[in-house]
Amino acid sequence: MASGIYIPLLMGSTIVFPFFFPETLTTLKSLEAYKCNIMRGTPTQYVDILNHPERAKFNINLESIVVGGKLFFVIHSIFTYT
């Protein structure tokens, strides 16, 4: 989490925290309003955004996404310890 906050600030980027807890509609509105081009989140957040019924109403152009959460640990464990 720390690198996801400090590195963009050191590079002169703007960080947007739309809501304390992930809320899909608020996230969609923030991505459009602030013209975000990179999003950091968990796999569940991306699935929620892709499945949201109002997603097509928003003009969102993400260049890349950064995935965090337990998914990396699970994949890393499968490929490292089997």
C-alpha positions as YAML, in Angstrom:
chain: A
units: angstrom
residues:
- id: 1
  name: MET
  ca: [0.00, 0.00, 0.00]
- id: 2
  name: ALA
  ca: [2.76, 2.45, 0.88]
- id: 3
  name: SER
  ca: [4.46, 2.21, -2.52]
- id: 4
  name: GLY
  ca: [1.09, 2.73, -4.19]
- id: 5
  name: ILE
  ca: [0.85, 6.09, -2.43]
- id: 6
  name: TYR
  ca: [4.40, 7.37, -2.07]
- id: 7
  name: ILE
  ca: [5.80, 6.65, -5.53]
- id: 8
  name: PRO
  ca: [3.05, 8.51, -7.44]
- id: 9
  name: LEU
  ca: [3.44, 11.48, -5.08]
- id: 10
  name: LEU
  ca: [7.20, 11.53, -5.62]
- id: 11
  name: MET
  ca: [6.60, 11.53, -9.38]
- id: 12
  name: GLY
  ca: [4.20, 14.48, -9.19]
- id: 13
  name: SER
  ca: [0.99, 12.52, -9.75]
- id: 14
  name: THR
  ca: [-2.41, 13.11, -8.20]
- id: 15
  name: ILE
  ca: [-3.93, 10.42, -6.01]
- id: 16
  name: VAL
  ca: [-7.71, 10.19, -5.73]
- id: 17
  name: PHE
  ca: [-9.37, 8.39, -2.83]
- id: 18
  name: PRO
  ca: [-13.03, 8.34, -3.86]
- id: 19
  name: PHE
  ca: [-14.35, 6.59, -0.77]
- id: 20
  name: PHE
  ca: [-13.03, 4.97, 2.39]
- id: 21
  name: PHE
  ca: [-14.54, 1.61, 1.41]
- id: 22
  name: PRO
  ca: [-14.70, 0.48, -2.22]
- id: 23
  name: GLU
  ca: [-18.03, 1.56, -3.68]
- id: 24
  name: THR
  ca: [-18.38, 0.90, -7.40]
- id: 25
  name: LEU
  ca: [-20.54, 3.82, -8.52]
- id: 26
  name: THR
  ca: [-18.45, 6.35, -6.58]
- id: 27
  name: THR
  ca: [-15.30, 4.85, -8.08]
- id: 28
  name: LEU
  ca: [-16.72, 5.12, -11.61]
- id: 29
  name: LYS
  ca: [-17.70, 8.75, -11.04]
- id: 30
  name: SER
  ca: [-14.24, 9.58, -9.65]
- id: 31
  name: LEU
  ca: [-12.40, 7.85, -12.51]
- id: 32
  name: GLU
  ca: [-14.33, 9.96, -15.00]
- id: 33
  name: ALA
  ca: [-14.31, 13.25, -13.06]
- id: 34
  name: TYR
  ca: [-10.57, 13.20, -12.36]
- id: 35
  name: LYS
  ca: [-9.65, 11.65, -15.74]
- id: 36
  name: CYS
  ca: [-7.64, 8.92, -14.04]
- id: 37
  name: ASN
  ca: [-5.36, 6.88, -16.27]
- id: 38
  name: ILE
  ca: [-4.08, 4.35, -13.71]
- id: 39
  name: MET
  ca: [-6.15, 2.54, -11.12]
- id: 40
  name: ARG
  ca: [-4.94, 0.50, -8.18]
- id: 41
  name: GLY
  ca: [-7.36, -1.97, -6.61]
- id: 42
  name: THR
  ca: [-8.27, -5.50, -5.77]
- id: 43
  name: PRO
  ca: [-9.54, -8.08, -8.27]
- id: 44
  name: THR
  ca: [-13.01, -7.77, -6.75]
- id: 45
  name: GLN
  ca: [-13.10, -4.04, -7.48]
- id: 46
  name: TYR
  ca: [-12.32, -4.62, -11.16]
- id: 47
  name: VAL
  ca: [-14.97, -7.32, -11.46]
- id: 48
  name: ASP
  ca: [-17.50, -5.02, -9.80]
- id: 49
  name: ILE
  ca: [-16.65, -2.20, -12.24]
- id: 50
  name: LEU
  ca: [-16.88, -4.46, -15.29]
- id: 51
  name: ASN
  ca: [-20.24, -5.88, -14.16]
- id: 52
  name: HIS
  ca: [-21.80, -2.58, -13.08]
- id: 53
  name: PRO
  ca: [-25.00, -1.85, -15.04]
- id: 54
  name: GLU
  ca: [-24.12, 1.86, -15.49]
- id: 55
  name: ARG
  ca: [-20.51, 1.33, -16.64]
- id: 56
  name: ALA
  ca: [-21.26, 2.22, -20.27]
- id: 57
  name: LYS
  ca: [-22.44, 5.71, -19.23]
- id: 58
  name: PHE
  ca: [-18.95, 6.71, -18.08]
- id: 59
  name: ASN
  ca: [-16.05, 7.87, -20.23]
- id: 60
  name: ILE
  ca: [-13.13, 6.05, -18.60]
- id: 61
  name: ASN
  ca: [-9.78, 5.57, -20.35]
- id: 62
  name: LEU
  ca: [-7.44, 3.62, -18.09]
- id: 63
  name: GLU
  ca: [-3.93, 3.06, -19.45]
- id: 64
  name: SER
  ca: [-3.14, 0.43, -16.86]
- id: 65
  name: ILE
  ca: [-4.35, -1.14, -13.66]
- id: 66
  name: VAL
  ca: [-2.40, -2.28, -10.62]
- id: 67
  name: VAL
  ca: [-3.85, -5.33, -8.89]
- id: 68
  name: GLY
  ca: [-3.37, -5.88, -5.18]
- id: 69
  name: GLY
  ca: [-4.91, -8.18, -2.64]
- id: 70
  name: LYS
  ca: [-4.60, -11.89, -1.98]
- id: 71
  name: LEU
  ca: [-4.71, -12.96, -5.63]
- id: 72
  name: PHE
  ca: [-0.95, -12.40, -6.08]
- id: 73
  name: PHE
  ca: [-0.14, -14.48, -2.99]
- id: 74
  name: VAL
  ca: [-2.31, -17.36, -4.19]
- id: 75
  name: ILE
  ca: [-0.80, -17.36, -7.69]
- id: 76
  name: HIS
  ca: [2.71, -16.93, -6.31]
- id: 77
  name: SER
  ca: [2.18, -19.81, -3.89]
- id: 78
  name: ILE
  ca: [0.86, -22.13, -6.58]
- id: 79
  name: PHE
  ca: [3.79, -21.54, -8.91]
- id: 80
  name: THR
  ca: [6.45, -21.41, -6.21]
- id: 81
  name: TYR
  ca: [5.55, -24.29, -3.95]
- id: 82
  name: THR
  ca: [4.16, -26.96, -6.27]
...
